[in-house]
Amino acid sequence: MPDQEIERALASAFFERAPAPRQSAQAIKASRKARLRPYFVWIHRWVGLIAGVYFVLAGLTGSVLAYWQDLDEWLNRDLMIVSEPTPKAPYPPIDEIVAAARTRMPEAVKARSDTPVFLRFPSHRAGVVQIAYMTGIPSKEEMDAARRTKYPLKMDMGSVAGNTIFVDPYTARVTGERFNGRLTRPLSMPFVYMVMSLHCALLWEPFGRLGIAGVGLLLLISTIAGIWLWWPRNGAWSKALRIRRTAKMERLVYDLHKSFGVYFGVVLIVSIFSGMYMNFKPPWRALVSYVSPVRQFKMELQSEPANGRAPLTPSAAAAIAEEVFPDGWLQMLVLPRGAEGTYAIGKHLDGEVNQATTSRMIVIDQYSGKVLATQDPREFSAGEKFFEWQYPLHSGEAFGNAGRAFMLAFGFVPLALYATGFIRWRHKTRRDTPRAPDRARGRSP
């Protein structure tokens, strides 16, 4: 063969050889998942084993708190439950209720016009009006004086305490008073509030709430990692969701663990995120505000100078709120703190997703009666509605009694996940650990 033909044959073989077979997109995706899998396994395993201890505690205490108001009333029937004298009996003026509560307040509290006083009205006909007041909080004058000094005043958190006076809404008779404990001593609180502190801060108020928010973030990452590890390949959903009841114990435990995680995965993510948000709100509100406006409603505004005018009574302030929002029912009223304070009134909107409290607020000048600010959940942006739903979803009350019953049962899911995950980890540890040499038979390692 001539040299030119040889050269052409070699060139043809070099340039026209068959290309290497390309990997399919599915194979590339599987390869990527295989490389990432050890890292996700490590995160899911160790975050679950360590932070999961708190997750179990949060779940069990959350079950108790699903009905916290009902439980509190059941434990304190003499204080918090009254008989309605006649069907649809009217309430006396709010001024009479406030006056009755003031007769039970210490003289030192009544002497200070800036004592925080909060009224909560009953949500059912057998409930009482709760008038809560705080003690141990520095006065406005003390705070202003501290700001002018080189070293700002540091509030002694251990001195801050709360009390609640309970008043029959039909007779304006005080049914009793309860010490709500000190802020930094959760064990001094009533049972329900102590469980709340254990759930939210591990009894380390108020600093534990920030730490629990961090633990919640780790648990959220671990939960997402677990779902990612479970996600079936090639669409084998029936196999991935099946529990093999006749399988060996090790396989059965694994199936139970993944099934609890998958079937309740969405609820787990929502529950963890909402709890994390309620413990530490600023970064999440700032993040969502890039997508949708998230306004901060301020209740601590200032009234105009009195100029010889007498302050409005609580009944008069409630009447103004009634004109602004004629529908719904009066749920809360905060009395003005000091000469510059304002009334803050909450009127629960019919059908509002949050039952424990309300987002519909009115701030009123205590002298002129001028409405200084309002907030109506019907005017919320998408971001504000997103955050409004967090507590109702966390507690289950967004779906009424059925939702709360579900959350009561759901509180045991973290325990099931932790128990099966721990057993699964022990199985793998024993399987991966080499057996010790049988010295009795003279075997070498």
C-alpha positions as CSV (number, residue, x, y, z in Angstrom):
1,M,0.0,0.0,0.0
2,P,1.4,3.4,-1.0
3,D,2.5,5.7,1.8
4,Q,-0.2,8.2,1.0
5,E,-2.9,5.5,1.4
6,I,-1.4,4.4,4.7
7,E,-1.5,8.0,6.0
8,R,-5.1,8.5,4.9
9,A,-6.1,5.3,6.6
10,L,-4.4,6.3,9.9
11,A,-6.0,9.8,9.7
12,S,-9.4,8.3,9.1
13,A,-9.0,5.9,12.0
14,F,-8.0,8.8,14.3
15,F,-10.6,11.4,13.3
16,E,-13.5,9.1,12.6
17,R,-13.3,6.7,15.5
18,A,-16.5,6.1,17.4
19,P,-17.1,8.6,20.3
20,A,-17.2,7.2,23.8
21,P,-20.8,6.5,24.9
22,R,-22.4,9.4,26.8
23,Q,-23.8,8.9,30.2
24,S,-27.5,9.5,30.5
25,A,-28.9,12.3,32.6
26,Q,-30.3,9.8,35.0
27,A,-26.9,8.1,35.4
28,I,-25.2,11.4,36.0
29,K,-27.8,12.3,38.6
30,A,-27.3,8.9,40.3
31,S,-23.6,9.3,40.3
32,R,-23.9,12.7,41.9
33,K,-26.2,11.4,44.6
34,A,-23.8,8.6,45.3
35,R,-21.0,11.1,45.9
36,L,-23.1,13.3,48.2
37,R,-24.7,10.4,50.1
38,P,-22.0,9.9,52.7
39,Y,-22.2,13.6,53.7
40,F,-26.0,13.5,54.0
41,V,-25.9,10.3,56.0
42,W,-23.4,11.8,58.4
43,I,-25.6,15.0,58.9
44,H,-28.8,13.0,59.3
45,R,-27.3,10.5,61.7
46,W,-25.4,12.8,64.1
47,V,-27.8,15.7,64.1
48,G,-30.6,13.2,64.7
49,L,-28.8,11.4,67.6
50,I,-27.7,14.6,69.4
51,A,-30.4,17.3,68.6
52,G,-33.0,14.6,68.4
53,V,-33.1,14.4,72.2
54,Y,-34.5,17.8,72.3
55,F,-36.8,17.0,69.4
56,V,-38.4,14.2,71.5
57,L,-38.9,16.5,74.4
58,A,-40.4,19.2,72.2
59,G,-42.8,16.7,70.7
60,L,-44.0,15.4,74.0
61,T,-44.4,18.9,75.5
62,G,-46.1,20.0,72.3
63,S,-48.7,17.3,72.8
64,V,-49.5,18.8,76.2
65,L,-49.6,22.3,74.8
66,A,-52.0,21.4,72.0
67,Y,-54.8,22.1,74.5
68,W,-52.9,24.4,76.8
69,Q,-55.8,26.8,77.5
70,D,-58.3,24.0,78.2
71,L,-55.7,22.3,80.4
72,D,-55.0,25.5,82.3
73,E,-58.7,26.1,82.9
74,W,-59.2,22.4,84.0
75,L,-56.3,22.7,86.5
76,N,-57.6,26.0,87.9
77,R,-61.4,25.7,87.7
78,D,-62.0,27.7,90.8
79,L,-60.2,30.7,89.4
80,M,-61.0,30.4,85.7
81,I,-64.5,28.9,85.3
82,V,-67.7,30.7,86.2
83,S,-71.4,30.1,85.7
84,E,-73.4,32.3,83.4
85,P,-76.3,33.7,85.4
86,T,-78.7,33.8,82.5
87,P,-78.4,32.8,78.8
88,K,-76.5,35.5,76.9
89,A,-76.1,37.6,80.1
90,P,-74.4,41.0,79.4
91,Y,-71.0,41.9,80.7
92,P,-70.7,44.9,83.1
93,P,-68.6,47.9,81.8
94,I,-64.9,47.3,81.5
95,D,-64.2,50.1,84.0
96,E,-65.9,48.0,86.7
97,I,-63.8,45.0,85.9
98,V,-60.6,47.0,86.0
99,A,-61.6,48.7,89.2
100,A,-62.3,45.3,90.8
101,A,-58.9,44.0,89.8
102,R,-57.1,47.1,91.1
103,T,-58.5,46.4,94.6
104,R,-56.3,43.3,94.6
105,M,-53.2,44.9,93.4
106,P,-50.4,45.8,95.9
107,E,-50.2,49.5,96.8
108,A,-46.7,49.7,95.3
109,V,-48.2,48.6,91.9
110,K,-51.2,51.0,92.1
111,A,-48.8,53.9,92.9
112,R,-47.0,53.5,89.6
113,S,-48.9,54.6,86.6
114,D,-46.4,52.9,84.3
115,T,-47.1,49.3,85.5
116,P,-47.8,47.1,82.5
117,V,-51.4,45.9,82.8
118,F,-52.9,43.6,80.2
119,L,-56.6,42.5,80.0
120,R,-57.6,39.3,78.2
121,F,-61.3,38.6,77.7
122,P,-62.9,35.1,77.6
123,S,-63.3,33.2,74.4
124,H,-66.3,31.3,75.8
125,R,-69.3,32.0,78.0
126,A,-67.8,30.2,81.1
127,G,-64.5,32.0,81.0
128,V,-63.2,34.9,83.2
129,V,-61.5,38.1,82.4
130,Q,-57.7,37.8,83.1
131,I,-55.9,41.0,84.2
132,A,-52.2,40.4,84.2
133,Y,-49.7,42.9,85.6
134,M,-45.9,43.0,85.7
135,T,-43.6,44.0,88.6
136,G,-39.9,44.7,88.7
137,I,-39.7,46.6,85.5
138,P,-37.7,49.9,85.6
139,S,-39.8,53.1,85.2
140,K,-39.6,55.3,82.2
141,E,-37.8,57.9,84.2
142,E,-35.2,55.4,85.3
143,M,-34.7,54.2,81.7
144,D,-34.3,57.8,80.5
145,A,-31.8,58.6,83.2
146,A,-29.8,55.5,82.3
147,R,-29.6,56.5,78.7
148,R,-28.0,59.8,79.7
149,T,-25.3,58.0,81.6
150,K,-22.1,56.4,80.4
151,Y,-23.3,53.0,81.5
152,P,-26.8,52.1,80.4
153,L,-29.1,50.6,83.0
154,K,-29.2,46.9,82.9
155,M,-32.6,45.4,83.8
156,D,-32.4,42.9,86.6
157,M,-34.3,40.1,84.8
158,G,-34.6,38.1,87.9
159,S,-36.8,40.8,89.5
160,V,-39.3,40.8,86.7
161,A,-42.4,38.9,87.8
162,G,-46.0,38.5,86.7
163,N,-49.4,38.1,88.4
164,T,-52.9,37.5,87.1
165,I,-56.1,38.5,88.7
166,F,-59.2,36.7,87.5
167,V,-62.6,38.5,87.4
168,D,-66.1,37.1,86.8
169,P,-67.2,38.9,83.7
170,Y,-70.9,38.9,84.8
171,T,-70.6,40.2,88.3
172,A,-67.2,42.0,88.3
173,R,-66.2,39.8,91.3
174,V,-62.6,38.7,91.7
175,T,-62.4,35.0,91.7
176,G,-58.8,34.9,92.8
177,E,-55.2,35.7,91.9
178,R,-52.2,33.7,90.6
179,F,-48.5,34.3,90.8
180,N,-47.2,33.6,87.3
181,G,-43.6,33.3,88.4
182,R,-40.4,35.2,87.6
183,L,-39.1,35.4,84.1
184,T,-35.7,33.8,84.9
185,R,-37.2,31.1,87.2
186,P,-39.5,29.0,85.0
187,L,-40.0,26.4,87.8
188,S,-41.8,29.1,89.7
189,M,-44.4,29.4,87.0
190,P,-47.8,27.7,86.8
191,F,-47.7,24.2,85.3
192,V,-48.8,25.1,81.7
193,Y,-46.4,28.1,81.5
194,M,-43.6,25.9,82.9
195,V,-44.3,23.4,80.1
196,M,-44.2,26.2,77.6
197,S,-40.8,27.3,78.8
198,L,-39.5,23.7,78.7
199,H,-40.9,23.4,75.1
200,C,-39.4,26.7,73.9
201,A,-36.3,27.4,76.0
202,L,-35.4,24.3,78.0
203,L,-36.3,26.3,81.2
204,W,-33.5,28.8,80.4
205,E,-35.5,32.0,79.9
206,P,-35.1,34.1,77.9
207,F,-31.7,33.1,76.5
208,G,-32.6,29.5,75.8
209,R,-35.0,30.5,73.1
210,L,-32.2,31.6,70.8
211,G,-30.3,28.4,71.4
212,I,-33.4,26.3,70.6
213,A,-33.8,28.3,67.4
214,G,-30.4,27.1,66.4
215,V,-31.2,23.5,67.3
216,G,-34.3,23.8,65.2
217,L,-32.3,24.9,62.2
218,L,-30.1,21.8,62.6
219,L,-33.2,19.6,62.9
220,L,-34.7,21.1,59.8
221,I,-31.5,20.4,57.8
222,S,-31.5,16.8,59.2
223,T,-35.1,16.2,58.2
224,I,-34.5,17.5,54.7
225,A,-31.4,15.3,54.5
226,G,-33.4,12.3,55.6
227,I,-36.0,12.8,52.9
228,W,-33.3,13.3,50.3
229,L,-31.7,10.0,51.3
230,W,-35.0,8.2,51.1
231,W,-36.1,9.6,47.8
232,P,-36.6,6.6,45.5
233,R,-34.6,6.1,42.3
234,N,-36.3,5.3,39.0
235,G,-39.7,6.1,40.4
236,A,-39.9,3.0,42.6
237,W,-42.5,4.6,44.9
238,S,-44.4,1.5,46.0
239,K,-41.2,-0.2,47.1
240,A,-40.0,2.9,48.9
241,L,-43.2,3.3,50.8
242,R,-43.7,-0.3,51.7
243,I,-43.2,-1.7,55.3
244,R,-42.1,-5.3,55.2
245,R,-43.8,-6.7,58.3
246,T,-42.3,-10.2,57.8
247,A,-38.7,-8.9,57.3
248,K,-36.0,-9.3,59.9
249,M,-35.9,-6.9,62.8
250,E,-33.1,-4.7,61.4
251,R,-35.1,-4.2,58.1
252,L,-38.4,-3.7,59.9
253,V,-36.8,-0.9,62.1
254,Y,-35.5,0.8,59.0
255,D,-38.8,0.6,57.2
256,L,-40.6,2.1,60.3
257,H,-38.1,4.9,60.6
258,K,-38.3,6.0,56.9
259,S,-42.1,5.6,56.9
260,F,-42.5,7.9,59.9
261,G,-40.2,10.4,58.4
262,V,-41.8,10.3,54.9
263,Y,-45.5,10.2,55.9
264,F,-45.1,13.0,58.4
265,G,-42.3,14.8,56.5
266,V,-44.3,17.9,55.5
267,V,-45.7,18.3,59.0
268,L,-42.2,17.9,60.5
269,I,-40.8,20.6,58.3
270,V,-43.6,23.0,59.0
271,S,-43.6,22.3,62.7
272,I,-39.8,22.7,63.0
273,F,-39.7,25.9,60.9
274,S,-42.6,27.5,62.7
275,G,-41.1,26.8,66.1
276,M,-37.7,28.1,65.0
277,Y,-39.4,31.3,63.6
278,M,-41.3,32.0,66.8
279,N,-38.2,31.8,68.9
280,F,-36.1,34.0,66.6
281,K,-38.1,36.1,64.1
282,P,-35.9,38.9,62.8
283,P,-33.8,37.0,60.2
284,W,-36.8,35.2,58.7
285,R,-38.9,38.4,58.5
286,A,-36.0,40.2,56.8
287,L,-35.5,37.3,54.3
288,V,-39.2,37.2,53.3
289,S,-39.3,41.0,53.0
290,Y,-37.2,40.7,49.9
291,V,-40.1,38.9,48.3
292,S,-43.1,40.4,49.9
293,P,-43.4,43.4,52.3
294,V,-43.4,42.5,56.0
295,R,-44.3,45.5,58.2
296,Q,-43.6,45.7,61.9
297,F,-46.7,46.9,63.8
298,K,-45.7,49.1,66.8
299,M,-48.0,49.3,69.8
300,E,-45.7,51.4,71.9
301,L,-46.6,54.9,70.5
302,Q,-46.9,58.1,72.4
303,S,-50.0,60.0,73.3
304,E,-50.2,63.8,73.0
305,P,-49.5,65.9,76.1
306,A,-52.5,65.9,78.5
307,N,-52.9,69.7,78.5
308,G,-55.4,69.4,81.3
309,R,-57.4,66.6,79.7
310,A,-58.3,63.6,81.8
311,P,-57.4,60.2,80.4
312,L,-60.0,58.1,78.6
313,T,-61.5,55.3,80.6
314,P,-60.9,51.7,79.4
315,S,-64.6,51.6,78.4
316,A,-64.3,54.7,76.3
317,A,-61.2,53.4,74.6
318,A,-63.0,50.1,73.9
319,A,-66.0,52.1,72.4
320,I,-63.6,53.8,70.0
321,A,-62.2,50.5,68.9
322,E,-65.8,49.3,68.4
323,E,-66.3,52.2,65.9
324,V,-63.1,51.3,64.0
325,F,-63.8,47.6,63.9
326,P,-67.5,47.0,64.6
327,D,-67.3,43.2,63.8
328,G,-65.6,40.5,65.8
329,W,-65.1,40.4,69.6
330,L,-62.9,42.2,72.1
331,Q,-60.1,39.9,73.0
332,M,-57.4,42.0,74.6
333,L,-56.8,45.5,76.0
334,V,-53.5,47.0,77.2
335,L,-53.7,50.0,79.5
336,P,-51.5,53.0,78.9
337,R,-48.1,53.0,80.6
338,G,-47.5,56.4,82.2
339,A,-48.6,59.8,81.0
340,E,-47.3,59.2,77.5
341,G,-48.7,55.7,77.0
342,T,-51.5,54.6,74.7
343,Y,-54.3,52.1,74.7
344,A,-53.6,49.0,72.5
345,I,-56.8,47.0,71.8
346,G,-57.2,43.7,69.9
347,K,-60.5,42.8,68.3
348,H,-60.5,39.2,67.1
349,L,-61.8,39.0,63.5
350,D,-64.4,36.4,62.9
351,G,-62.7,33.5,61.0
352,E,-59.2,34.7,61.9
353,V,-56.7,31.8,61.6
354,N,-55.1,32.6,64.9
355,Q,-57.4,31.7,67.8
356,A,-55.0,32.2,70.8
357,T,-54.5,35.9,70.0
358,T,-55.4,38.4,67.3
359,S,-53.5,40.4,64.6
360,R,-56.3,43.0,64.3
361,M,-55.1,45.9,66.5
362,I,-55.9,49.5,67.3
363,V,-53.6,52.0,69.1
364,I,-55.5,55.0,70.7
365,D,-54.3,58.2,72.2
366,Q,-55.3,58.0,75.9
367,Y,-56.4,61.7,76.0
368,S,-57.8,62.7,72.6
369,G,-59.1,59.3,71.6
370,K,-57.3,59.7,68.3
371,V,-56.6,56.4,66.5
372,L,-52.8,56.4,66.0
373,A,-52.4,53.1,64.2
374,T,-54.4,50.1,63.1
375,Q,-53.6,46.6,61.8
376,D,-56.0,44.4,59.9
377,P,-55.1,40.9,58.8
378,R,-57.4,41.3,55.8
379,E,-54.9,43.8,54.5
380,F,-51.8,41.7,55.1
381,S,-49.3,41.1,52.3
382,A,-48.4,37.6,51.2
383,G,-45.4,37.7,53.5
384,E,-47.4,38.9,56.5
385,K,-50.0,36.2,55.9
386,F,-47.2,33.6,55.8
387,F,-46.0,34.6,59.2
388,E,-49.5,34.9,60.6
389,W,-50.1,31.2,59.9
390,Q,-46.9,30.0,61.7
391,Y,-48.4,29.7,65.2
392,P,-51.8,28.3,64.1
393,L,-49.9,25.7,62.1
394,H,-47.5,24.9,64.9
395,S,-50.3,24.4,67.4
396,G,-52.8,22.9,65.0
397,E,-55.5,25.4,65.8
398,A,-55.5,26.5,62.2
399,F,-57.7,23.5,61.6
400,G,-59.8,23.7,64.7
401,N,-60.3,20.9,67.2
402,A,-59.3,18.3,64.6
403,G,-56.0,20.1,64.0
404,R,-55.2,20.3,67.7
405,A,-56.1,16.6,68.2
406,F,-53.8,15.8,65.3
407,M,-50.9,17.8,66.9
408,L,-51.5,16.0,70.2
409,A,-51.0,12.7,68.5
410,F,-48.2,14.0,66.2
411,G,-46.1,14.9,69.3
412,F,-45.2,11.2,69.6
413,V,-43.7,11.1,66.1
414,P,-40.3,12.5,67.1
415,L,-40.1,9.8,69.8
416,A,-40.9,7.1,67.2
417,L,-38.3,8.6,64.9
418,Y,-35.6,8.8,67.5
419,A,-36.2,5.3,68.9
420,T,-36.1,3.7,65.4
421,G,-33.2,5.8,64.3
422,F,-31.2,5.0,67.5
423,I,-31.9,1.2,67.1
424,R,-30.9,1.4,63.4
425,W,-27.7,3.2,64.3
426,R,-26.9,0.4,66.9
427,H,-27.6,-2.3,64.4
428,K,-25.1,-0.7,61.9
429,T,-22.6,-0.1,64.6
430,R,-22.6,-3.7,65.7
431,R,-22.5,-4.9,62.0
432,D,-19.6,-2.6,61.1
433,T,-17.5,-3.3,64.2
434,P,-15.1,-6.3,63.8
435,R,-15.5,-9.0,66.3
436,A,-12.8,-9.3,69.0
437,P,-10.4,-12.2,68.6
438,D,-11.3,-15.4,70.3
439,R,-8.3,-15.7,72.6
440,A,-9.6,-18.8,74.2
441,R,-9.0,-20.7,71.0
442,G,-5.7,-19.0,70.4
443,R,-6.9,-17.2,67.3
444,S,-4.8,-14.2,66.2
445,P,-6.4,-11.0,65.1
